[in-house]
Amino acid sequence: MKALSSLCFERCFFVADFSGANLTKTVFDKCNLKICDFSYCDLNDPTFKNNCLDAAEFKFVQFNNLTFKDNSAYGCNFTKDLLEDMQFTNYPGFHIAGVKAGWFDVLLVDRAKTINITASNYLGHDAPFELLKAVNDLSIVNTDDKSKTNWIFWADEPGTYIWKLERQNETININRYESQTIPKDRKYLEKEETYRIDFETNGKFVGFVEVAASFEKAKKLDDESKYYEREWRHKFPDAELYKMRSFIHTIRQNRS
C-alpha cells in the first residue's frame, strides 16, 4: 500500500497498516480507523475529521497543512495537540519502505526531515544485516563508559551512503555521508574527512533500537511469502533480530 493520495474515504471501516503510504491530500471523514498504523506516511495537506481513532498510531509523521478536527479516541476528544505529542517520540525513526528486485529502501526520520536511503545488492553487500549487527554491537558497552562507534555502508548505483552510528551513554548520533566510491575495507570506511555529510540526527538509543519493529513487519511478510530472500537475495537476518529482541525485552523488564 503506497499511493493513496487525493482519495476521499467517507464512512469507511479500516483495520489497516497504512505505514509508509502516500496520503497526500487524502481525506478521512466519519471513518472508523481503530488500530490503524499511519506511521511514516507522507501526509501533506491531509484531512481527518469526525473519525474514531482508538489505538491509531502516528509515529514519525511530519504533517503539512493538516486539517484535524472533531476526531475521538476511546470516547474522548482527540486533539491536534495530542496528535503532535504522539509524533515526537523516540526519534530518530527507521522504516523499511520496500524490498524489490535487489533494492532495499528505508526511511530515516527526525523531527525536521525525512530522508530516503536506497541500497542495491548488485555487489552482494547485505546492508540490512550490517545495520542490525551494528546496532546490536552498540547495545553492548562498558557500564562505566557507554561510548562506541560503528560504521556501515549502503551500496547505491553509483556510489554509496555511509552511516556513522555513535552511541554516547543513552544517546545515539547518526551521520549520513555520501561518497562516489565504495570503501574497500574498514580502514577506508572510517575516513570521515573524505565524505560529504548530508544528514545528521540524534535521539534516545533505546528508542532507535526499536528499529526492530520494522524488521518484525518484514519478517511476518517473509514468513507468509518468502519475499525477503527472493527480492533482496539474502537470507532474513533472524539471528541478529533475535539478539535485538532480547535486548529490548531486558530493557522493558528493568523498567517494570
C-alpha positions in Angstrom: 0.0 0.0 0.0 1.9 3.1 -1.2 -0.1 5.6 -3.3 -3.5 6.5 -1.9 -3.1 10.2 -2.5 -6.1 12.6 -3.3 -8.7 10.0 -2.3 -11.7 10.6 -0.1 -12.8 7.9 2.4 -16.2 8.6 3.9 -18.0 6.4 6.4 -15.4 3.6 5.9 -14.2 1.0 8.4 -10.5 0.2 8.4 -8.2 -2.1 10.4 -5.2 -1.4 8.3 -1.4 -0.8 8.2 -1.0 2.4 6.2 2.6 2.8 7.3 4.8 4.4 4.6 1.9 5.2 2.3 1.5 8.4 0.3 -1.7 10.0 1.7 -1.1 13.5 0.3 -4.4 15.4 0.1 -6.2 12.3 1.3 -9.5 12.8 3.2 -10.8 10.5 6.0 -14.3 11.7 7.0 -16.6 9.9 9.5 -14.4 6.7 9.4 -13.6 4.1 12.0 -9.8 4.0 12.0 -9.3 1.9 15.1 -5.8 0.2 15.4 -4.7 1.7 12.1 -1.0 2.5 11.7 -0.2 5.8 9.9 3.5 5.8 10.9 6.0 7.2 8.4 3.2 8.2 6.0 3.6 11.1 3.6 0.8 13.3 5.0 0.9 16.6 3.0 -2.4 18.5 3.2 -4.4 15.7 4.7 -7.9 15.9 6.3 -9.0 13.9 9.3 -12.5 14.8 10.6 -15.2 13.1 12.6 -13.2 9.9 12.8 -12.8 7.3 15.6 -9.1 6.8 16.2 -8.8 4.3 19.1 -5.2 2.9 19.2 -4.3 4.5 15.9 -0.5 5.1 15.5 1.0 8.3 14.1 4.7 7.9 14.9 7.4 9.7 12.8 4.9 11.6 10.7 5.5 15.2 9.6 2.3 16.9 8.8 1.9 19.8 6.3 -1.3 21.8 6.3 -3.1 19.3 8.5 -6.9 19.6 8.9 -7.7 17.6 12.1 -11.0 18.2 13.8 -13.8 16.5 15.7 -11.9 13.3 16.0 -12.2 11.0 19.0 -10.3 8.1 20.7 -11.9 5.9 23.4 -14.9 8.3 23.5 -12.7 11.4 24.3 -11.7 14.4 22.1 -8.6 13.5 20.1 -7.0 16.9 19.6 -4.3 18.1 17.2 -2.0 18.8 20.2 -2.3 15.2 21.3 -1.5 14.1 17.8 1.6 16.2 17.7 2.8 14.7 21.1 2.5 11.2 19.5 4.7 12.3 16.6 7.7 13.3 18.7 8.5 10.1 20.5 11.7 8.0 20.3 13.3 9.9 17.4 15.1 9.1 15.2 12.9 6.7 13.4 13.6 3.9 10.9 11.2 2.3 8.5 11.6 -0.3 5.7 9.9 1.3 2.8 10.3 -1.5 0.3 12.3 -4.5 -0.8 12.1 -5.3 -4.5 14.3 -6.8 -7.2 17.7 -6.4 -5.4 16.8 -2.9 -3.9 16.2 -2.1 -0.3 14.6 1.2 0.6 14.4 2.7 4.0 13.3 6.0 5.6 15.3 7.7 8.3 13.3 10.3 10.2 14.0 13.0 12.7 11.8 16.0 13.8 12.8 18.2 10.9 13.4 15.9 8.0 12.7 12.5 6.3 15.3 11.1 4.0 15.2 8.0 1.8 18.1 5.6 1.6 18.3 3.0 -1.2 20.7 0.1 -1.1 21.5 -2.0 -4.1 22.5 -5.7 -3.9 24.5 -5.6 -7.2 27.8 -6.2 -5.3 26.2 -8.7 -2.9 26.5 -6.4 0.1 23.9 -7.1 2.8 23.3 -3.6 4.3 20.2 -4.5 6.4 22.2 -7.3 8.1 25.1 -5.0 8.7 22.7 -2.4 10.3 21.2 -4.9 12.8 24.7 -6.2 13.6 26.0 -2.7 14.2 23.1 -1.6 16.5 23.4 -4.9 18.4 27.0 -4.2 18.9 26.3 -0.7 20.2 23.9 -2.3 22.8 26.9 -4.0 24.4 29.0 -1.3 26.1 31.2 -0.9 29.2 28.9 0.2 32.0 31.5 2.8 33.1 32.0 4.3 29.6 28.9 3.8 27.3 30.6 5.1 24.2 31.1 3.2 20.9 31.0 3.9 17.2 30.2 1.7 14.3 30.3 2.4 10.5 28.2 0.7 7.8 27.5 1.5 4.2 24.6 1.1 1.8 25.8 0.5 -1.8 24.0 2.5 -4.4 24.4 2.7 -8.2 26.8 4.5 -8.4 28.5 5.4 -5.2 27.4 4.7 -1.6 25.8 6.1 1.5 27.9 5.8 4.6 26.4 5.8 8.1 28.3 6.6 11.3 26.4 5.3 14.3 27.8 6.6 17.5 26.5 5.8 21.0 27.2 8.3 23.8 25.7 6.9 27.0 21.9 6.8 26.3 22.1 8.9 23.1 22.7 7.7 19.5 24.2 10.1 17.0 23.7 9.2 13.3 25.6 10.9 10.5 25.0 10.0 6.9 27.6 10.7 4.3 27.7 10.4 0.5 30.7 9.0 -1.4 31.2 8.4 -5.1 33.3 5.3 -4.3 32.5 2.2 -2.2 35.0 1.7 0.6 37.4 -1.2 0.1 37.7 -2.1 3.8 37.1 -0.8 7.3 40.2 1.5 7.1 38.7 3.4 4.2 35.1 3.3 5.6 36.1 5.4 8.6 37.9 8.1 6.6 35.3 10.7 7.6 37.1 13.7 6.2 36.8 12.4 2.6 33.0 12.3 2.6 30.2 14.8 2.2 27.8 14.8 5.0 24.1 15.3 4.0 22.2 14.3 7.1 22.7 14.2 10.9 20.4 13.5 13.8 20.4 12.2 17.3 18.0 10.7 19.9 17.5 8.1 22.5 19.5 5.0 21.9 16.8 2.8 23.4 14.2 4.4 21.1 16.3 3.7 18.0 16.9 0.1 19.0 13.2 -0.4 18.3 14.3 -0.4 14.6 13.5 -4.0 15.3 9.8 -3.2 14.8 10.2 -2.5 11.1 12.1 -5.8 10.7 9.4 -7.6 12.6 6.9 -6.5 10.0 9.2 -7.6 7.2 9.6 -10.9 9.0 5.9 -11.5 9.1 5.6 -10.9 5.4 8.6 -13.1 4.7 7.1 -16.0 6.7 4.0 -15.7 4.5 5.6 -15.4 1.1 9.4 -15.6 1.4 9.6 -12.3 -0.5 12.6 -11.0 1.5 15.0 -13.7 0.4 13.6 -13.7 -3.1 13.7 -10.0 -3.6 16.8 -9.0 -1.5 18.7 -12.2 -2.4 20.0 -12.6 1.1 18.5 -14.7 4.0 16.4 -12.8 6.5 18.7 -11.7 9.5 16.9 -13.9 12.1 19.8 -14.3 14.4 20.5 -10.5 14.6 16.8 -9.7 15.0 16.6 -12.2 17.9 19.5 -10.5 19.6 17.8 -7.2 19.3 14.5 -8.6 20.6 16.4 -10.0 23.7 18.0 -6.6 24.4 14.6 -4.8 24.1 13.0 -7.4 26.4 15.7 -6.9 29.0 15.2 -3.1 28.9 11.4 -3.5 29.4 11.9 -5.9 32.2 14.3 -3.5 34.0 11.7 -0.7 33.6 8.9 -2.7 35.2 
